[in-house]
Amino acid sequence: MAAADSYRHVRSLASLSLALEMMQCEMCSSLRPLPEMCREIAARVPFPADRLMREIADMSDQIGERRFSDIWTEAVRSTPELQLKPDESAVLVELGAGLGRYGLEEEESRLRGYAARIAAAWERAETEHRTNVRLYLSGGAAAGAVMALLLI
């Protein structure tokens, strides 16, 4: 993964982590319907999680014709800006499969668990990004040294 892609991946997971934390807080304090909550969160989180939340909110007019979990899954899969690895995408899809189906305490607990999994993925991606950047810098310095030796 190139340094720029790695950085975008880290930024994506950071914004998703924030969005899930906000969702957890909103769910416990306001008890608003999920589509309204997603629209509010979209206005307050950075790119690319804003796109995901807006997509979910925009597609929510189909509730009744489609299950919310299907809408959530489609939104996750149709938001390529997220740049998620398959296991990270699976975590979000799994979360959406149960949203709105449980009592408040259970819902909060589930959200906390999924937010922790995304935060852990964010931490891993950040570590990987730092390692990759060091490798790119070291490789550049080594290539420069070889060029200098060749010119001598």
NORHURA-V329392 format. One record per residue. N is the residue number from 1. RES is the residue in one small letter. PSI is psi in whole degrees, -180 to 180 (NA if undefined). BURIAL is 1 if it has 24 or more other C-alpha atoms within 12 Angstrom, else 0. Layout:
# NORHURA-V329392
n:N res:RES psi:PSI burial:BURIAL
n:N res:RES psi:PSI burial:BURIAL
This chain:
# NORHURA-V329392
n:1 res:m psi:126 burial:0
n:2 res:a psi:159 burial:0
n:3 res:a psi:-42 burial:0
n:4 res:a psi:-42 burial:0
n:5 res:d psi:-41 burial:0
n:6 res:s psi:-43 burial:1
n:7 res:y psi:-44 burial:1
n:8 res:r psi:-37 burial:1
n:9 res:h psi:-45 burial:1
n:10 res:v psi:-46 burial:1
n:11 res:r psi:-38 burial:1
n:12 res:s psi:-48 burial:1
n:13 res:l psi:-36 burial:1
n:14 res:a psi:-45 burial:1
n:15 res:s psi:-36 burial:1
n:16 res:l psi:-40 burial:1
n:17 res:s psi:-45 burial:1
n:18 res:l psi:-44 burial:1
n:19 res:a psi:-41 burial:1
n:20 res:l psi:-36 burial:1
n:21 res:e psi:-43 burial:1
n:22 res:m psi:-39 burial:1
n:23 res:m psi:-42 burial:1
n:24 res:q psi:-47 burial:1
n:25 res:c psi:-45 burial:1
n:26 res:e psi:-42 burial:1
n:27 res:m psi:-38 burial:1
n:28 res:c psi:-28 burial:0
n:29 res:s psi:-34 burial:0
n:30 res:s psi:-25 burial:0
n:31 res:l psi:31 burial:0
n:32 res:r psi:158 burial:0
n:33 res:p psi:148 burial:0
n:34 res:l psi:-45 burial:1
n:35 res:p psi:-43 burial:1
n:36 res:e psi:-41 burial:1
n:37 res:m psi:-42 burial:1
n:38 res:c psi:-40 burial:1
n:39 res:r psi:-43 burial:1
n:40 res:e psi:-44 burial:1
n:41 res:i psi:-39 burial:1
n:42 res:a psi:-35 burial:1
n:43 res:a psi:-14 burial:0
n:44 res:r psi:-8 burial:1
n:45 res:v psi:156 burial:1
n:46 res:p psi:169 burial:1
n:47 res:f psi:142 burial:1
n:48 res:p psi:0 burial:1
n:49 res:a psi:-29 burial:1
n:50 res:d psi:-38 burial:1
n:51 res:r psi:-44 burial:1
n:52 res:l psi:-49 burial:1
n:53 res:m psi:-39 burial:1
n:54 res:r psi:-41 burial:1
n:55 res:e psi:-44 burial:1
n:56 res:i psi:-48 burial:1
n:57 res:a psi:-43 burial:1
n:58 res:d psi:-35 burial:1
n:59 res:m psi:-9 burial:1
n:60 res:s psi:-12 burial:1
n:61 res:d psi:-10 burial:0
n:62 res:q psi:-2 burial:0
n:63 res:i psi:134 burial:0
n:64 res:g psi:-47 burial:0
n:65 res:e psi:-33 burial:0
n:66 res:r psi:155 burial:0
n:67 res:r psi:150 burial:0
n:68 res:f psi:-38 burial:1
n:69 res:s psi:-36 burial:1
n:70 res:d psi:-39 burial:1
n:71 res:i psi:-47 burial:1
n:72 res:w psi:-48 burial:1
n:73 res:t psi:-46 burial:1
n:74 res:e psi:-40 burial:1
n:75 res:a psi:-43 burial:1
n:76 res:v psi:-45 burial:1
n:77 res:r psi:-23 burial:1
n:78 res:s psi:19 burial:0
n:79 res:t psi:79 burial:1
n:80 res:p psi:-20 burial:0
n:81 res:e psi:-19 burial:1
n:82 res:l psi:-29 burial:1
n:83 res:q psi:49 burial:1
n:84 res:l psi:149 burial:1
n:85 res:k psi:158 burial:1
n:86 res:p psi:-40 burial:0
n:87 res:d psi:-33 burial:0
n:88 res:e psi:-41 burial:1
n:89 res:s psi:-39 burial:1
n:90 res:a psi:-36 burial:0
n:91 res:v psi:-44 burial:1
n:92 res:l psi:-41 burial:1
n:93 res:v psi:-43 burial:1
n:94 res:e psi:-42 burial:1
n:95 res:l psi:-49 burial:1
n:96 res:g psi:-27 burial:1
n:97 res:a psi:-24 burial:1
n:98 res:g psi:-7 burial:1
n:99 res:l psi:134 burial:1
n:100 res:g psi:6 burial:1
n:101 res:r psi:-8 burial:0
n:102 res:y psi:172 burial:0
n:103 res:g psi:168 burial:0
n:104 res:l psi:-48 burial:0
n:105 res:e psi:-43 burial:0
n:106 res:e psi:-39 burial:0
n:107 res:e psi:-44 burial:1
n:108 res:e psi:-43 burial:1
n:109 res:s psi:-44 burial:0
n:110 res:r psi:-47 burial:1
n:111 res:l psi:-42 burial:1
n:112 res:r psi:-43 burial:1
n:113 res:g psi:-45 burial:0
n:114 res:y psi:-37 burial:1
n:115 res:a psi:-38 burial:1
n:116 res:a psi:-37 burial:1
n:117 res:r psi:-40 burial:1
n:118 res:i psi:-39 burial:1
n:119 res:a psi:-38 burial:1
n:120 res:a psi:-40 burial:0
n:121 res:a psi:-39 burial:1
n:122 res:w psi:-47 burial:1
n:123 res:e psi:-44 burial:0
n:124 res:r psi:-44 burial:0
n:125 res:a psi:-38 burial:1
n:126 res:e psi:-43 burial:1
n:127 res:t psi:-46 burial:0
n:128 res:e psi:-42 burial:0
n:129 res:h psi:-47 burial:1
n:130 res:r psi:-43 burial:0
n:131 res:t psi:-45 burial:0
n:132 res:n psi:-42 burial:0
n:133 res:v psi:-43 burial:0
n:134 res:r psi:-41 burial:0
n:135 res:l psi:-44 burial:0
n:136 res:y psi:-42 burial:0
n:137 res:l psi:-43 burial:0
n:138 res:s psi:-42 burial:0
n:139 res:g psi:-40 burial:0
n:140 res:g psi:-42 burial:0
n:141 res:a psi:-40 burial:0
n:142 res:a psi:-42 burial:0
n:143 res:a psi:-39 burial:0
n:144 res:g psi:-41 burial:0
n:145 res:a psi:-42 burial:0
n:146 res:v psi:-43 burial:0
n:147 res:m psi:-41 burial:0
n:148 res:a psi:-42 burial:0
n:149 res:l psi:-38 burial:0
n:150 res:l psi:-32 burial:0
n:151 res:l psi:-19 burial:0
n:152 res:i psi:NA burial:0
